[in-house]
Amino acid sequence: MIFAHGSGSSRRSPRNQRVADALTAGHLGTLLFDLLTAEEERDRARVFDIPLLASRLRAATTWAREHPRAAGLPIGYFGASTGAAAALWAASDRDADIAAVVSRGGRPDLAGPHLPAVRAPTLLIVGGADEIVLELNRQAHTRLGGPADLAVVPAATHLFEEPGALDQVADLATRWFTTHLAALTHPA
């Protein structure tokens, strides 16, 4: 699973590391990397440049597909905040071949016109107390072109800092990925 983090975060984010650890415990490989250099991140416009972030994610996907340890394996995206918009944008490409997408506290609205082209099964996870982002996710959920679900973590805020909230995110993401990847590797 390739991680696309959001604004103000990095591959060293404790939240992303925790979810990656849970995915790894669920027998899923993970790749965490930075979509922007430290210098680029200082330019706030770049943090919201979804086409740029999506192109970097596509490049990382190409790299992963060519890496000996990942060759032939299905690839999923785990996006947070603006990284979720980049993941959905990248997954909307006709030849993307992405197995599943999970968005944590994401901004799918920033992928706007690309949402109907996303065919990968997509799970949008939002905190129940993150009212604005929850509404944006509800609207995006109806526009996604493939199978999609919206999971609300009760009383959680945008960063899922409440006790047990991030554990719920990790569990939801692990179940979503394993369910949709198992369907690819073990067809009925």
C-alpha positions, 0 to 999 in steps of 0.5 A: 500500500502506497501512502500519500500524506497530506499537508504538513505531514511527512513519511515520518508522521506518527499517524501514518507510521501507526497505520502502516504498522497495522497494515504490515501486521495484516500482511500488507506491504507499505511504502511511505515517501514524501510527495514534496521536498522540504523546500517545496513544502514551504510553498503552501501552493504546492501543498495544494497542487493536486495534479503535482502530488498525483504525478509524484504518486504515479511515479512512485507507483511505477517505481513500486511496480518495477521493484523486485519485492513488489512486482506483480502485486496489487497496489493500493493507495492510503491517502490523508488530507490533500494526499487523499485527493492526490490518491484519487486523482492518480487512481482515476487514470485509465491505466492506473490499475489500483486495487483499492483506495483508503482516505483518512480525513481526506479532501476528496473534493480536491480531486473534483472532476476526477472522482467519477473516473475512480473505479478502484474500491474506495473507503472514505474514513472521516471523524464524526466531529470533523463536520466540514470534512465529513460533509465534503466526503459525503458529497464526494462519496456520491460522485465516485465511479466505483464501489465506495463506502464512507466510514465515520469514526464517532467523536473523532476530529480531523487528526484522529487524536482521540483515544482509540480513534486511530486504531479504528482507522487502522482496522478499517483500512486493513480490512478494506485492503485485505478484502479487496486485494483478496478478491483480486488474488483469489477470485471466486 
